[in-house]
């Protein structure tokens, strides 16, 4: 139940939120629900990167591309379609429709919660003072508390040729509504890189991924990384790891990406090059000449309550040095709103599911077996390969697995790594289990329906004691 707090008016607002992305608008709504007078300042569209230039548009295109790829294999399930094709402009129109519907929903929520939405660029000039540059000129406002939720923007490495035509970031690629690069080089094999590789590969394009680390998804569980690389290569994606890009040049009417790897100097020709090495905090025009907060390599430094070194000024999400995920920013925003309102935070911020929307999907939460080993923790693991799962076979899915990690002494679940259809949905059950410190015995006590992908969770749990019904017995 929400407890509303009565405030004595001193400033224009109790809370001013800079940025209406996943962290900002959620924090604003929660604060308004708790009785605060709230303003949100945004210089672009509400919804931020996730809604307008990230999660939602990317996943909308991924969904369409994966349906197109599945249609190529219709014969295997007894369906026949002649002359199937795709219309990239129509795909983008559908993407824009989804964005606009969700954006309108957020705007209506802000209005319904009596939150003032100010369109303009905010600059903090003092601990409680903000100057906003609007279309009608500058205005100033005051607030008891200021929350910075300005997000991030694509990082651009110091590579020669980045200013050439058709060398783009993810923001720009998502705005090319009538362009499909038939030959695409992706610099960066992280989450952004592999998701776009999946989109363009599914559309029949030639895709090359150039990754500086020894494997794609270097921050993920090694088995997930290796399995995804194998699947992408099987589908025709060329992957170069341990590769350092030297330059991008334009010659003979095409782009040429030059890099070095273990085989020496390499050159790949392309129609387009996507720069996908990650994102950096967005602090453009955020601070006046006479005001700043502590920074570290471009990120705003905060404590475990998201306070900066200036009292009353907070920061959440991508603009800090934490995990760059929309749902993390939203959770942090809720916690800050609760703290300001005098309530105890209601969300556990130390258990964070991470999802990648390739095919098959990838989702992880908690620690992996490698993490546990590095920490010196005694564990036991359970794993199930979904080639023996009825729903996976029905839907003609690629090889996938569910892997669970438990404390060897207490039997409590510590982590989960999933690579299978619906992994991004299945991970929530396991996140709940970790938050509530459930044991393998408790997880095994649940009857999961058949046929479903969730049966793989039961099998992986039972595998910790060599009791998985649908796995071959382990060799002794």
ZAVEXVO-199177 format. One line per field, with one value per residue (C-alpha): residue number from 1; residue in one letter; x, y, z. Coordinates in pm, 1 decimal, always signed. Layout:
N
k <- c(NUM_...) .
r <- c(A_...) .
X <- c(X_...) .
Y <- c(Y_...) .
Z <- c(Z_...) .
This chain:
476
k <- c(1_2_3_4_5_6_7_8_9_10_11_12_13_14_15_16_17_18_19_20_21_22_23_24_25_26_27_28_29_30_31_32_33_34_35_36_37_38_39_40_41_42_43_44_45_46_47_48_49_50_51_52_53_54_55_56_57_58_59_60_61_62_63_64_65_66_67_68_69_70_71_72_73_74_75_76_77_78_79_80_81_82_83_84_85_86_87_88_89_90_91_92_93_94_95_96_97_98_99_100_101_102_103_104_105_106_107_108_109_110_111_112_113_114_115_116_117_118_119_120_121_122_123_124_125_126_127_128_129_130_131_132_133_134_135_136_137_138_139_140_141_142_143_144_145_146_147_148_149_150_151_152_153_154_155_156_157_158_159_160_161_162_163_164_165_166_167_168_169_170_171_172_173_174_175_176_177_178_179_180_181_182_183_184_185_186_187_188_189_190_191_192_193_194_195_196_197_198_199_200_201_202_203_204_205_206_207_208_209_210_211_212_213_214_215_216_217_218_219_220_221_222_223_224_225_226_227_228_229_230_231_232_233_234_235_236_237_238_239_240_241_242_243_244_245_246_247_248_249_250_251_252_253_254_255_256_257_258_259_260_261_262_263_264_265_266_267_268_269_270_271_272_273_274_275_276_277_278_279_280_281_282_283_284_285_286_287_288_289_290_291_292_293_294_295_296_297_298_299_300_301_302_303_304_305_306_307_308_309_310_311_312_313_314_315_316_317_318_319_320_321_322_323_324_325_326_327_328_329_330_331_332_333_334_335_336_337_338_339_340_341_342_343_344_345_346_347_348_349_350_351_352_353_354_355_356_357_358_359_360_361_362_363_364_365_366_367_368_369_370_371_372_373_374_375_376_377_378_379_380_381_382_383_384_385_386_387_388_389_390_391_392_393_394_395_396_397_398_399_400_401_402_403_404_405_406_407_408_409_410_411_412_413_414_415_416_417_418_419_420_421_422_423_424_425_426_427_428_429_430_431_432_433_434_435_436_437_438_439_440_441_442_443_444_445_446_447_448_449_450_451_452_453_454_455_456_457_458_459_460_461_462_463_464_465_466_467_468_469_470_471_472_473_474_475_476) .
r <- c(X_X_X_X_X_X_X_X_X_X_X_X_X_X_X_X_X_X_X_X_X_X_X_X_X_X_X_X_X_X_X_X_X_X_X_X_X_X_X_X_X_X_X_X_X_X_X_X_X_X_X_X_X_X_X_X_X_X_X_X_X_X_X_X_X_X_X_X_X_X_X_X_X_X_X_X_X_X_X_X_X_X_X_X_X_X_X_X_X_X_X_X_X_X_X_X_X_X_X_X_X_X_X_X_X_X_X_X_X_X_X_X_X_X_X_X_X_X_X_X_X_X_X_X_X_X_X_X_X_X_X_X_X_X_X_X_X_X_X_X_X_X_X_X_X_X_X_X_X_X_X_X_X_X_X_X_X_X_X_X_X_X_X_X_X_X_X_X_X_X_X_X_X_X_X_X_X_X_X_X_X_X_X_X_X_X_X_X_X_X_X_X_X_X_X_X_X_X_X_X_X_X_X_X_X_X_X_X_X_X_X_X_X_X_X_X_X_X_X_X_X_X_X_X_X_X_X_X_X_X_X_X_X_X_X_X_X_X_X_X_X_X_X_X_X_X_X_X_X_X_X_X_X_X_X_X_X_X_X_X_X_X_X_X_X_X_X_X_X_X_X_X_X_X_X_X_X_X_X_X_X_X_X_X_X_X_X_X_X_X_X_X_X_X_X_X_X_X_X_X_X_X_X_X_X_X_X_X_X_X_X_X_X_X_X_X_X_X_X_X_X_X_X_X_X_X_X_X_X_X_X_X_X_X_X_X_X_X_X_X_X_X_X_X_X_X_X_X_X_X_X_X_X_X_X_X_X_X_X_X_X_X_X_X_X_X_X_X_X_X_X_X_X_X_X_X_X_X_X_X_X_X_X_X_X_X_X_X_X_X_X_X_X_X_X_X_X_X_X_X_X_X_X_X_X_X_X_X_X_X_X_X_X_X_X_X_X_X_X_X_X_X_X_X_X_X_X_X_X_X_X_X_X_X_X_X_X_X_X_X_X_X_X_X_X_X_X_X_X_X_X_X_X_X_X_X_X_X_X_X_X_X_X_X_X_X_X_X_X_X_X_X_X_X_X_X) .
X <- c(+0.0_+128.3_+178.8_+139.0_+363.3_+249.3_+500.7_+530.2_+581.2_+923.8_+1033.1_+832.0_+849.5_+941.8_+1117.0_+1243.8_+1343.7_+1578.2_+1508.0_+1182.3_+1333.4_+1279.6_+1430.3_+1299.0_+930.9_+895.6_+1057.3_+828.7_+512.5_+614.3_+698.4_+361.7_+184.4_+359.4_+226.6_+515.3_+479.5_+682.4_+814.4_+986.6_+1216.3_+1287.9_+1448.6_+1340.1_+1055.1_+929.5_+1037.9_+1405.7_+1649.3_+1476.8_+1144.9_+1257.2_+1605.3_+1679.3_+1487.6_+1145.2_+1239.2_+1514.7_+1289.7_+1008.1_+1241.9_+1384.4_+1035.6_+957.4_+1295.2_+1263.8_+915.2_+1056.4_+1337.0_+1091.9_+882.2_+1181.8_+1155.5_+777.3_+816.4_+962.5_+632.4_+404.0_+329.4_+390.6_+424.2_+523.0_+711.7_+756.9_+936.9_+974.6_+911.3_+1164.3_+964.4_+655.3_+862.4_+976.2_+620.9_+512.8_+807.2_+701.6_+339.1_+451.3_+672.9_+401.9_+141.6_+371.0_+487.9_+129.6_+63.8_+351.1_+238.9_-112.3_+25.8_+228.0_-76.6_-304.2_-57.5_-51.3_+315.5_+426.8_+614.8_+849.4_+995.9_+1345.1_+1709.1_+1781.7_+2097.2_+2153.2_+2282.8_+2267.6_+2167.1_+1796.7_+1791.6_+1747.8_+1750.6_+1548.9_+1607.1_+1267.7_+1132.6_+986.3_+1311.1_+1481.9_+1293.3_+1409.5_+1254.5_+1340.1_+1305.2_+1370.3_+1532.6_+1677.4_+1701.8_+1933.1_+1812.0_+1956.6_+2062.2_+2331.2_+2422.7_+2620.4_+2995.2_+3215.9_+3571.7_+3866.4_+3871.2_+3964.6_+3667.7_+3382.6_+3252.8_+3207.0_+2855.1_+2683.7_+2904.1_+2630.9_+2547.0_+2242.7_+2046.9_+2103.8_+2050.0_+1707.8_+1607.2_+1690.0_+1335.9_+1402.9_+1758.2_+1878.7_+2254.2_+2301.6_+2657.6_+2688.6_+2998.3_+2926.8_+3209.5_+3134.6_+3005.1_+2821.1_+2445.5_+2376.9_+2603.3_+2461.2_+2100.1_+2153.5_+2349.7_+2041.8_+1810.9_+2012.8_+2112.7_+1746.0_+1669.9_+1924.5_+2205.3_+2575.9_+2684.1_+3036.0_+3097.0_+3434.0_+3490.8_+3800.4_+3763.1_+3826.3_+3454.9_+3120.9_+2917.2_+3239.2_+3055.5_+2822.6_+2858.5_+3119.8_+2889.8_+2625.9_+2885.7_+3022.5_+2677.7_+2555.9_+2870.5_+2816.9_+2452.6_+2531.3_+2812.1_+2582.4_+2340.5_+2613.9_+2733.6_+3111.4_+3268.8_+3619.3_+3725.9_+4043.8_+4025.1_+4135.0_+3982.1_+4241.8_+4035.6_+3733.4_+3787.8_+3570.1_+3696.6_+3541.5_+3193.6_+3202.3_+3318.4_+3617.7_+3673.3_+4039.7_+4138.1_+4398.3_+4337.9_+4534.7_+4553.8_+4708.9_+4564.8_+4209.5_+3974.4_+3597.9_+3391.0_+3047.7_+2761.9_+2725.0_+2923.9_+2751.5_+2946.2_+2820.1_+3092.3_+2858.3_+2710.8_+2841.0_+2667.3_+2477.5_+2565.8_+2540.9_+2459.8_+2366.2_+2579.9_+2642.6_+2991.9_+2944.1_+2801.8_+2902.3_+2892.1_+3164.3_+3234.5_+3445.5_+3533.7_+3222.2_+2985.1_+2816.1_+2938.9_+2664.5_+2647.4_+2426.5_+2128.1_+2199.0_+2301.0_+2570.3_+2821.1_+2579.4_+2297.3_+1955.3_+2091.8_+2051.8_+2139.2_+2020.0_+2049.2_+2295.6_+2432.9_+2596.3_+2857.9_+2609.8_+2442.9_+2294.8_+1952.2_+1610.8_+1452.9_+1743.7_+1696.1_+1323.1_+1388.8_+1645.3_+1399.9_+1135.9_+1386.4_+1492.1_+1129.7_+1060.3_+1368.5_+1278.2_+927.4_+1060.0_+973.4_+1193.8_+1291.1_+1077.2_+1295.3_+1605.9_+1860.7_+2126.5_+1938.4_+1930.1_+1816.3_+1990.4_+1825.8_+1938.6_+1676.9_+1861.9_+1715.6_+1729.6_+1685.0_+1941.6_+1875.5_+2095.7_+2049.4_+2264.1_+2607.6_+2744.4_+2953.7_+3264.3_+3170.7_+3129.4_+3462.5_+3634.6_+3472.8_+3583.9_+3224.7_+3129.2_+2840.9_+2642.9_+2492.2_+2208.1_+2162.3_+1904.7_+1939.6_+1612.7_+1651.7_+1452.3_+1183.0_+854.6_+762.3_+1109.4_+1072.3_+717.6_+837.9_+1143.0_+1386.8_+1765.1_+1970.3_+1928.3_+1978.8_+1888.0_+2169.2_+2119.9_+2372.4_+2308.1_+2506.1_+2651.6_+2583.9_+2249.3_+2094.9_+1985.9_+1975.9_+2247.9_+2213.2_+2062.2_+2180.6_+1926.1_+1962.1_+1634.2_+1300.9_+1116.0_+1429.8_+1353.0_+1020.3_+1143.9_+1414.6_+1159.4_+1067.9_+1433.7_+1487.1_+1199.7_+1361.9_+1696.5_+1538.7_+1348.7_+1643.1_+1454.0_+1625.2_+1647.7_+1402.9_+1148.6_+1189.6_+1153.2_+825.6_+650.8_+442.7_+516.7_+269.4_+336.1_+423.5_+598.5_+948.3_+923.9_+962.1_+1331.2_+1355.9_+1229.2_+1472.2_+1768.1_+1679.5_+1651.0_+1978.7_+2161.9_+2102.1_+2122.6_+1744.7_+1645.8_+1386.1_+1449.2_+1829.6_+2057.6_+2217.5_+2560.0_+2855.4_+2998.4) .
Y <- c(+0.0_+347.9_+597.6_+955.9_+1214.9_+1571.3_+1831.8_+2194.5_+2396.7_+2558.2_+2509.4_+2477.7_+2099.2_+1831.8_+1639.1_+1744.5_+1457.6_+1527.3_+1269.4_+1087.6_+750.5_+417.3_+542.9_+897.2_+857.1_+555.2_+747.6_+1043.4_+832.8_+650.7_+983.2_+1129.1_+818.8_+885.4_+1240.9_+1447.3_+1741.2_+1631.1_+1776.3_+1585.5_+1763.7_+1596.1_+1741.8_+1460.4_+1209.4_+1053.0_+694.9_+768.3_+543.0_+214.9_+308.8_+530.3_+418.0_+90.3_-200.2_-154.9_-67.2_-329.7_-604.8_-505.9_-547.0_-866.6_-1013.4_-939.5_-1066.4_-1389.9_-1453.8_-1406.4_-1652.1_-1905.3_-1878.3_-2000.0_-2328.3_-2371.6_-2684.5_-2866.3_-2831.6_-2893.3_-2536.3_-2389.9_-2022.9_-1907.7_-1588.5_-1472.9_-1139.6_-849.0_-476.5_-291.8_+31.0_-150.2_-314.0_+28.8_+164.3_-116.6_-32.9_+331.7_+237.4_+34.1_+318.7_+582.0_+373.0_+313.1_+675.1_+801.6_+566.9_+716.7_+1072.0_+985.1_+828.7_+1141.0_+1358.5_+1130.5_+1144.6_+1526.8_+1536.8_+1843.3_+1747.4_+2022.7_+1993.2_+2137.3_+2089.0_+2105.3_+2250.0_+2227.1_+2561.4_+2498.3_+2213.9_+2308.5_+2518.2_+2413.4_+2624.2_+2481.5_+2584.8_+2553.0_+2649.5_+2960.6_+3058.8_+2980.9_+2927.7_+2844.5_+2615.3_+2500.7_+2159.5_+2002.6_+1709.0_+1663.2_+1323.4_+1287.9_+1017.6_+1133.5_+789.0_+719.6_+754.3_+534.3_+533.8_+609.3_+473.5_+669.8_+483.2_+655.1_+668.3_+689.4_+1002.2_+827.2_+785.7_+459.9_+422.7_+438.6_+382.5_+186.6_+512.0_+597.0_+243.5_+227.2_+548.5_+419.9_+322.7_+236.0_+100.9_-257.6_-308.1_-629.3_-645.9_-526.4_-517.2_-484.3_-356.0_-500.4_-843.6_-744.0_-736.4_-463.0_-624.6_-977.7_-855.8_-653.4_-943.4_-1158.1_-904.9_-862.9_-1228.1_-1328.5_-1089.6_-1266.8_-1012.9_-1093.4_-1008.3_-990.1_-929.7_-791.5_-823.3_-711.6_-969.2_-1341.7_-1421.6_-1256.8_-1164.0_-1160.4_-1064.5_-1364.0_-1726.6_-1888.8_-2170.4_-1919.5_-1724.3_-2033.3_-2172.3_-1846.0_-1812.4_-2165.4_-2095.1_-1762.5_-1918.2_-2203.9_-1942.2_-1772.0_-1491.6_-1447.2_-1375.4_-1241.7_-1231.4_-1092.2_-836.1_-472.6_-238.1_-8.0_+204.1_+225.4_+350.3_+410.5_+269.1_+152.3_+248.2_+40.5_+59.6_-143.9_-227.9_-301.1_-490.2_-726.9_-1057.3_-1377.9_-1431.2_-1090.5_-799.8_-846.0_-641.1_-687.5_-503.0_-374.0_-144.8_-35.7_-45.8_-48.7_+83.9_-120.2_-105.4_+8.8_+326.6_+616.6_+841.3_+1138.5_+1450.9_+1705.2_+2054.0_+1894.5_+2115.5_+2490.0_+2633.1_+2698.1_+2360.3_+1996.7_+1663.0_+1403.9_+1216.0_+915.8_+862.6_+1043.2_+866.3_+1031.2_+881.1_+776.8_+583.6_+284.1_+519.1_+685.5_+1010.4_+1218.0_+1412.4_+1706.9_+1675.5_+1647.9_+1550.4_+1187.6_+991.6_+658.0_+440.1_+461.6_+799.6_+628.2_+353.1_+74.1_-185.6_-29.9_-194.9_-28.2_-241.6_-164.7_+209.4_+170.4_-21.5_+235.4_+515.2_+352.8_+312.0_+678.1_+794.9_+576.8_+705.4_+1068.8_+997.5_+842.8_+484.2_+177.9_+64.0_-229.1_-376.1_-593.6_-428.2_-698.0_-961.7_-839.7_-1049.9_-969.5_-1061.9_-1083.8_-1120.7_-1334.3_-1660.7_-1854.1_-1599.4_-1562.1_-1472.5_-1483.6_-1390.0_-1430.0_-1590.3_-1850.4_-2153.8_-1963.5_-1670.4_-1907.8_-2071.5_-1732.0_-1650.9_-1984.1_-2094.8_-2462.7_-2520.4_-2782.0_-2735.0_-2877.1_-2857.3_-2964.3_-2964.1_-2867.5_-3111.1_-3344.9_-3084.1_-3143.7_-2775.9_-2701.0_-2977.0_-2869.3_-2515.3_-2637.4_-2457.9_-2464.0_-2635.7_-2465.2_-2528.6_-2425.7_-2425.8_-2363.0_-2297.1_-2387.3_-2346.5_-2689.2_-2658.4_-2478.1_-2599.7_-2236.7_-2124.7_-1871.4_-1823.4_-1930.1_-1922.1_-1987.6_-2009.2_-2124.4_-2005.1_-1783.0_-1753.5_-1387.0_-1488.5_-1800.2_-1604.9_-1423.1_-1743.8_-1799.5_-1437.2_-1478.3_-1795.3_-1619.9_-1319.7_-1553.1_-1789.8_-2096.0_-2433.7_-2701.6_-2907.1_-2623.5_-2562.4_-2934.3_-2944.8_-2733.6_-2909.7_-2733.4_-2791.5_-3009.7_-2934.2_-2608.6_-2466.3_-2430.8_-2807.4_-2748.7_-2574.9_-2886.8_-3106.3_-2876.9_-2871.5_-3248.6_-3285.0_-3148.7_-3489.4_-3686.8_-3719.9_-3557.8_-3788.4_-3682.3_-3671.8_-3965.9_-4093.5_-3947.1_-4174.8_-4299.0) .
Z <- c(+0.0_-91.3_+191.2_+77.4_+237.8_+307.4_+192.3_+295.9_-25.7_-38.7_-399.9_-719.4_-699.0_-449.4_-727.4_-1067.7_-1293.6_-1583.4_-1852.0_-1934.2_-2019.7_-1846.2_-1520.9_-1525.2_-1604.9_-1372.9_-1086.1_-1155.1_-1147.8_-830.2_-662.8_-766.9_-630.3_-299.4_-287.2_-428.2_-667.6_-969.4_-1293.1_-1572.3_-1816.2_-2151.7_-2463.4_-2695.6_-2688.9_-2366.4_-2324.2_-2378.2_-2559.6_-2474.1_-2628.0_-2914.3_-3018.7_-2839.0_-2686.8_-2843.7_-3204.6_-3212.9_-3079.6_-3316.7_-3614.1_-3464.2_-3435.3_-3799.7_-3920.3_-3721.9_-3859.3_-4209.2_-4132.8_-3989.3_-4304.5_-4505.4_-4315.2_-4343.1_-4555.9_-4255.3_-4067.7_-4363.3_-4467.3_-4811.1_-4902.4_-5248.0_-5321.6_-4962.9_-4933.2_-4695.3_-4716.7_-4501.9_-4512.2_-4384.9_-4111.5_-3997.9_-4013.7_-3782.6_-3554.4_-3545.4_-3469.5_-3168.1_-3045.8_-3089.2_-2905.6_-2609.1_-2609.2_-2600.2_-2309.4_-2109.2_-2183.4_-2064.7_-1746.1_-1668.7_-1724.5_-1518.0_-1227.6_-1248.1_-1342.9_-1536.3_-1853.0_-1965.3_-2315.2_-2315.3_-2223.3_-1852.4_-1699.3_-1324.1_-1200.6_-822.6_-586.4_-610.7_-927.7_-1291.0_-1603.5_-1892.5_-2251.3_-2424.4_-2764.9_-2600.6_-2430.9_-2101.7_-1777.2_-1428.1_-1171.3_-821.3_-660.3_-322.2_-499.8_-846.4_-1015.1_-1315.8_-1554.4_-1885.3_-2008.1_-2262.4_-2627.5_-2866.3_-2809.0_-3108.3_-3096.7_-3239.1_-3572.0_-3895.3_-4133.0_-3882.0_-4056.5_-4392.1_-4536.3_-4428.6_-4120.9_-3857.6_-3493.1_-3375.6_-3340.6_-3704.9_-3833.2_-3667.2_-3844.8_-4195.7_-4284.9_-4649.3_-4630.4_-4601.1_-4617.7_-4814.2_-4682.5_-4323.9_-4105.4_-3733.9_-3516.8_-3174.0_-3075.6_-2759.4_-2707.5_-2963.7_-3220.9_-3203.3_-3203.6_-3520.9_-3669.1_-3608.1_-3778.2_-4095.7_-4120.3_-4097.6_-4383.5_-4602.1_-4578.9_-4555.7_-4202.5_-4058.5_-3687.4_-3577.2_-3200.8_-3009.4_-2731.1_-2765.7_-2808.0_-2878.2_-2569.5_-2364.5_-2044.5_-2067.6_-1958.0_-2182.4_-2293.1_-2402.4_-2598.1_-2770.4_-2846.7_-2998.3_-3210.0_-3340.4_-3430.1_-3599.0_-3802.2_-3904.2_-4036.5_-4236.8_-4009.6_-4028.2_-3688.8_-3628.5_-3263.2_-3111.4_-3391.0_-3382.4_-3639.6_-3795.5_-4031.6_-4256.0_-4610.0_-4912.2_-5239.8_-5565.5_-5449.1_-5130.5_-4771.7_-4664.0_-4298.9_-4230.4_-3913.4_-3774.7_-3600.5_-3537.0_-3913.9_-3976.2_-4173.2_-4300.5_-4518.5_-4544.2_-4803.7_-4707.7_-4802.7_-4442.2_-4117.5_-3779.6_-3482.1_-3185.4_-2921.8_-2645.4_-2503.0_-2294.2_-2038.8_-2177.3_-1980.1_-2263.5_-2125.7_-1792.4_-1566.6_-1570.0_-1547.3_-1176.9_-1081.3_-1113.4_-933.3_-891.9_-1216.2_-1309.0_-1675.9_-1788.6_-1548.8_-1251.9_-923.5_-680.1_-353.5_-279.8_-240.3_-579.2_-410.6_-578.3_-371.9_-378.9_-126.7_-287.8_-629.9_-740.0_-1053.7_-1190.6_-1498.7_-1783.6_-1679.8_-1382.1_-1400.9_-1325.1_-1546.9_-1859.8_-1871.2_-1893.1_-1621.4_-1388.6_-1439.8_-1369.5_-1047.7_-936.7_-1008.8_-790.9_-506.9_-523.8_-522.9_-219.0_-36.7_-100.3_+27.3_+346.4_+252.7_+256.9_-95.3_-204.7_-481.3_-452.9_-681.1_-647.1_-850.1_-1209.2_-1506.0_-1833.3_-2163.0_-2525.6_-2796.4_-3045.1_-3173.8_-2947.2_-2672.8_-2394.9_-2032.3_-1723.9_-1359.4_-1050.3_-1076.3_-1315.3_-1228.5_-1343.5_-1116.2_-822.1_-892.4_-900.0_-563.9_-417.9_-353.7_-340.1_-578.7_-759.9_-1104.7_-1304.8_-1680.2_-1933.7_-2312.4_-2478.7_-2766.8_-2538.4_-2465.7_-2648.6_-2694.4_-2832.9_-3092.7_-3179.1_-3251.5_-3447.3_-3218.5_-3238.6_-2969.9_-2634.2_-2266.2_-1912.8_-1656.5_-1283.6_-1006.0_-639.7_-318.3_-235.2_+137.0_+161.3_-168.1_-235.8_-596.8_-684.5_-1057.4_-1388.3_-1748.3_-2022.0_-2398.4_-2546.2_-2678.3_-2425.8_-2213.0_-2149.1_-1993.7_-1811.8_-1629.3_-1412.4_-1227.4_-1151.3_-1048.4_-802.8_-671.9_-615.8_-441.8_-208.4_-154.5_-274.5_-265.3_-531.3_-327.0_-328.0_-701.3_-773.6_-578.8_-844.9_-1112.9_-1440.6_-1726.0_-2030.0_-2302.0_-2213.4_-2215.9_-1836.6_-1802.4_-1870.9_-1531.7_-1355.9_-1548.8_-1472.6_-1102.7_-1089.9_-1276.6_-970.9_-814.1_-1138.5_-1127.9_-1457.3_-1615.0_-1973.1_-1966.5_-2026.5_-1701.2_-1628.8_-1677.9_-1350.5) .
